[in-house]
Amino acid sequence: MISQRLAEKLVGLAYTDDQGALQFVELHEGEVLFEQGDEANNLYVLKAGVLGVRVRREDGGETTIARLAPGAIVGEMALLSGNKRSATVYAINDAGLICISQGQFEQLMMEDEAALAEMSETAEPRWQRQQLFDALYKLLGKVDIEGLEALRQQLTWHYFGNGDVVFQQGAAADGMYIVVNGRLRATLQRGDGSRKDLGRIGPGEPVGEMAMLTDAARSATVHAVRESSLVKITTDKFERLIRQYPKLLIHIARVIVERQQRLLAGTEAEQAGPLTLAVIPAAVNLDALQFAQEFAAALAICGATLVLDAAGFDEEYGEDLASQTEMGDVGHTAVVAFMNKLDLAAPYIIYVADPFASAWTRRCIGHADRVLVLADPAGEPQPGDAEGLLAQLAVPPQRDLVFWGSFSPEKLPDSSAWSARRPQAGLHFVRRGDGEQLAELVRRLTTKKTLQ
């Protein structure tokens, strides 16, 4: 719901006909206001009736995830983000809405910072609801609106930056989490002081469920390896919830069994699964986009691969300079939501960073599981401003040096000055146009033993 002040402002901007009457949209039961994927050129204020909001599932079906009552604003998410409609809105019963044009809305947002802030604050729970639906669908399958709302009311949202600890090994368990977006990593501290990497945890997966179900201490430490959003359900709320939705317990038990089977079987040589890479050019004269596109062609053998530099992201997003949205800007939530949808659309994503410390470069690094520093051996080995952003992270992602050039395979260039400044970085040589070396790089980056 929006405030009375903002509602009055929006109505004051609404379309009028030649006689000055408001443009009023009437919908009969079952009629659609707009479809998911439509272009957005206006928004609405619901004055009467009830609307439903439904989204497409991965299986092609649709699920209603929300109902809107009079006083709600409708369609603002697409205008705020510059994207197409993210859901289908239809009339549950006869409804009436006032229509506001995109141009009028944008003028108000530029002139009234308070209105822009309120609109963004109102839209954020809707982005959360859609992301939560995607995560729960991965975990539970079909979730009806009553089940989604029942779950949502029991969950609290938690945000973790790169390196933030979700919980420590040995801590008491007070509930479990579900990953909505981002990526976590679990590690086990052995009795001899060594650590074992237990793998990554992605969207739609529960974490901390075993300790909660067994009332035991946390068996591993879990931390975020990129910006991540999680929802938490406490033990007491979970116990009440499974009485109403026993299917939830069945799915969680299945996850536990599958994880244990993977650990017992040993998966050192298995493909690591979804992977997001950031390519940072060490110099402005390196065509990092060309390298990324050639590498993506080789990576396609593992699965669908998407390559985006700043310009490509802006085109995909549908708004100029969206890639350069700063973390604290109003549009940040929409950009994060869009990148999370890209994660679901392609298992392999390559983000090509700027060769300098821009908002886009920070976003690429913050969203990456692994960073490739694209280098010319003849260039300056000292890390530049873009690569220097890695040092600002609590737990930087794995860094690899990739020398890409026209050198001879019999005589590789001297990389010692580069490696001395990056002692933990992987080292790879890829001759331009050499498909076999690109394939070998794919193998090295996509097997679990290289991700430990």
N, C-alpha and C positions, 0 to 999 in steps of 0.2 A: 504494500500500500504506500502511496505517496502522500506527502503532506498536503493540507488544504491550500497552502500558499502555492506550491508547485502545480497542483491541479488547476487552480485558477489561472496561473500564468499560461499553462498549456492550452486550456480552453480559450483563453484570450487570443492565442495565436492560430486557432483552428481555421480551416478552410471556411469561406463564406461564399454564398452565391451572389448574384447581382443585387438581390434585395438585402444582403447582409446576414442571411440566415446561416447557421452553422451547417457544415456538411455532416450529416448524420448517417451512419452506416447501420442498416438493420440486417440481422441474421436470423433465419428460422432454425429450429432445432436440426442439428446435423450438418448445417451449411458451414463451409470452410472460409475463414477470413484470409489466411494465406498458408501456403504449403512450405514444408521444409525444403530448402534449396532455392526458393524464390529470391529474386532481387528485392532489396528493401528500399522503398522510397517514401515511406510515411510511418507514423506510429498512431496509436489510438488510446483514448481514455474510455474505459468501460463504464457506462452509466447505468445499465440495467441488464439483468440476466447473468448467466454463468457460462464461462468458456472453459474448454479443456485444452491442455497442451500435451501433444504426443510426439514421440521421437521414433525414428526407425531403429530397429535392432540389427545386429549383424546378420541374422537369418532372413532379413527382408521384411519381417513383420513390424508392427508398430505397437507401442505401449504408451498409454496415457500416464504422464508423470506428475501432473499438477492440475488444479482447478483454480480459476481466477474469478473473484467476486467483484461486484461493483466497487469502483474506486481504484481498481488496478490499472496500471499502465501496461500497454501491450505493444510489443514490437520494438522496444527501445534497444534491446541487446544488439540487433543487427546494425542499427544506426550508430551506436556507441563504438562498435568494433570495426565497422566498415565491411563486415562479412555479409553473406547471404543469410536468409532466415535459417535459424538453427533448429527449429521445430515447427510442426504444423499446429495451428490454432483453429479450433472449431467451436461451434455453439452447442453446448449441452442442452440448453433450452433457448427459447427466443431471447435475443440479446440486442442491445443498442449501444453504439460506440460513436464517439466524436473523433474525427480524423484530423491529424496535424501533419503538415508536409515536412519532408526532410529538410528543405531549405529553412523553413521557419524554426524547426527544432535546432538546427545547427547555429542559427543566429542567436537564439536564446542561450545556448550552451557557451558561446563565445562571450556574450555580454554579461552573463550571470554565473559567476564561479560557484556560488552556493547551490544553484540549481544543478549544475554539472556534477558537483560532489554528491548531492542527494540522489541524482539519477544513477550514478555509478554504484552508490551504496545499495540502492534498491535492486540493481541488476545482479550484484555479486551473488546473492543467495540462489538466483536462478542458474547462473553458471555452475555454482556448486551442485545444485540438484541434478543438472544434466551430467556432470562429471561423475557424481555419485552413482547415478543410474548405470553409466557405462561400466564402472567398477563392480557394482553389485551384479550386473548381468553376467560379467565374466565369472563371478564366483558362484552365483546361484541359478543362472538361467533366467527364465521369465520371472519378472517381479511386477505384480499389479500395483495400482496406485495406492491401495490401502496398505499393502505390505511395504512399499517404498516409504510411505509416510510414517508407518509404525517404526521402521528401522531408523529413519532420519531423526525421529524424535528421541531415540535412545543414544544417538551418536554425538560426539563432540569433535570438532575439527581441530587439527594440530598441524602446524607448518614447521618444517625442518629445512635449514639451509645445508649446503655442502659441509660434511664433517660433523654435523650435529648428531648427538647420540640419542636414539629413541629409547633404549634401555640397556643396562649393563648386565653382563653375565653375573649370576649370583644374586641379583636383586629380587625382591619379592614381586610376584605377579599380581597385578591389580586389575587386569583386563587384557584385551587383545586389540590389535589394530587391523584395519584394512587399508591397503595402499590405494589411494584414488588416482594419484599421478606421481611421477618421479621414479626414483630407483633407490633401493636400500641394499646394504651388504651385511651379511651375518658372518661373524668370526668367532671361533672357539679358542679359548686360552687353555692350553694343555697343562698338565701338572709339571712338566719340565720347563715351562716358561715359553715354549714355542706356540705359534698360532696356526690354526687351520682355517682356511677360507671355506665357508659353507655355501657360498654362492650368492647370487643376486635375487632380489625380491622386487617384482614389478607390479604395475596396476592390476587391480582385481585380486591380488593375493593377500591372504591373512598373514599376520606376523604376531608371534607371542601367544598363539592359540594353545600350544601344547602345555606350557607352564600354567596357563589359566585353567585348562581342563583337568590337569592333574594336581593342581594346588601345590606346585613345586616352584623352586627358584628358577629364574631365567637361565636357560642352558647355554646361551650365547649372547654376545654383544651385537647389537644391531645399530648401524649408523647410516645416515643419508649420504649417498654419493653424488647427488645432485639436488636441486631444489625439489622438495617433495611435499605433497599434501596427504595426510592420513586422517582417517576417522577412527575414534576409539570408542569401544564399548566396555564398560566396567563389568566385573564378574557377576555382580548381583543383577544388573540389567540384562546380561546375556542369559542368565538362568531363566529369567521371566520370559525373555523373547523366544527361546527355543521351545517353550511350552506352546506358544502360538504358531511358531514356524519351525517344526522339527526338521524340515529339509535343510535348514541352515547347519545343523549339527552333522548331518550326513555329508554335506559338501566339505566341511572343515575336516572331518575324519578322513575323507578321501585325500585331501591335500597333505595331511600328516603322513599317511601311508605312502603316497607317491614320493614325498621328500625322503623318507627313510629308505625306500627302495633305491633311489638314486645314490644315496650315501653308501649303502651296502654294496651296490654293484660297482661303484667306482666309475667316474665319468671324466677322467682326465683328458681323453682324446675326443670327447663328444663336442659337437658344435655348441657354441655358447648361447645361441639364441639371439633375441633382439639386441641390437647394438646401435648406439648413436655416437657418431664420430664428429669431432670438430677439427678442421684443417686450418692451421694458422700459417700463412706465408711468412717466412723469416725476412723477406725483403719485398719491396713493392714491385720489383720487376719479375717476380715469379707468378705465372698464371695458375693460381691455385684452383680456380674453377675448372680449367681444362684437366688438371690432374685428377680432381674429384670426379669428373665425368668419366674419365678413362678407368679410374679405380672402380666406380659404380658399375660399369659394364662388366668388369670381372667379378664384382661382388654379387651381381644379379643371379649367379648360380646358386647362391644361398637363399635368395628370396627377393621380394620386391624391394627396390632401393630408390630412395628419393634424395636428390641433390639440390641444395638451396644456398645461394649466397644472399647478401642483403637485398639486392634488386629482385632476385627470384622469390624471396620470401614476401616482399611487398606486393609482387604481382599475384602470388598465391593467396595472400591475405586480402587483397583488394583495396589497399590503401597505401599511398605514398608515405615513405619514411616510417611505416609501422615497425620495421626492423630496428629502428633507432629509438624506440620507446624506452625511456628510462624506467628503472625499477619503481620509482615513487610516483610516476605519472598516472593519470586517471585511466589511461588505456592499458595499463600493465596487466590487469586481471584478464582482459579480453585476449591479449597476446599470449599469455600463459595458457589459457583455455584452448586457444587455437593450436599451439604447439603440442599440447597433450592429445588433441585429436589427430595430429600428424603421427604421433607415436602409435596410435591405434591403426592408422591407415597403412603404414609401411613398417616392417620389422627392422629395416636397415635405413638409417638416415645419415647423410653426410652434410653437416653445416660448414660452409666455407666462410671463415671469419675475415674481417678486415685486417690489413697488415699494420694496424695501429689500435690503440686502446679505446675503441668506441663502445657505445651501448650494445651494438650488435655483437661485437667480439665477446663482451662479458656474457651476453645471453648465450652465445654458442658454447662457451666454456662451461657455463653453469648448467647447461643441459646435456653435456657430453659424458659418456661413459669412458671415453678415451680420446686423447688429443694427439694429432699428428702434426708435428712441426715440419713443414715443407722447406727444405733448405738447398742452397747451392754451395757445394764445398768451397768454392772460391770466394764466397761472401764473408761478411763479418760474423764470427761465431758467437759474439756476445748476445744474449737474449735481448730482443727489442721490447718496446712497451707492450705490444700485444701479448707476447709470450710471458712477459713479466707479471701479467694478471694472475697467472697460475700460483704465484707465490703468496697471493692474498687469500687463497682458499685454505680452510682448516685441514682438509684432506684432498689435495689435488688429485685429479684423475691420472691414470697411467699416461705417461708422455712417451712418444716415440719420435725419433728423428728419421725422417725419410729424405734421403738425398736423391734428387730427381734431375737427371741430366743426360748428357750424351757421352758419358765416359765409357771406356772399354771394360768389358767384363773380366778381362785378364789382368787389368791394372786399375783397381779401385782407388779413388782419391783418398787422400789422408783426412781422416775425420777426427783425429785425436784432440784438436783444439775445441771442437764442438762437443765431443763426449766429455771432456774434462769439466765443462761448465754444466753438464747434465748427467751426472754419474749414474743415476737410476733409470735413465731413458733407454728404451729399446733402440736398436740401430738397424736401418734397412737401406739398401741401395736398389733403386729402380731406374733402369735405363728407359728413356723416352721411347714409347712405342713398343716396348717389350712385353708382350702378353703373358709370357711364362713368368716373368718376375712379378707382374701384377697379381697373377694367380697365386704365387708363393706368398706375397704379402697378404692376400685374402686369407690363406690358410693360417698364417701366423696370428692374425688378428681375430680370428673367429673360432678358435679352439679354446676350450676351458683352461687348458694348462698354461696358456699365455695370459690368462686373466687373473691368475692367482696373485 
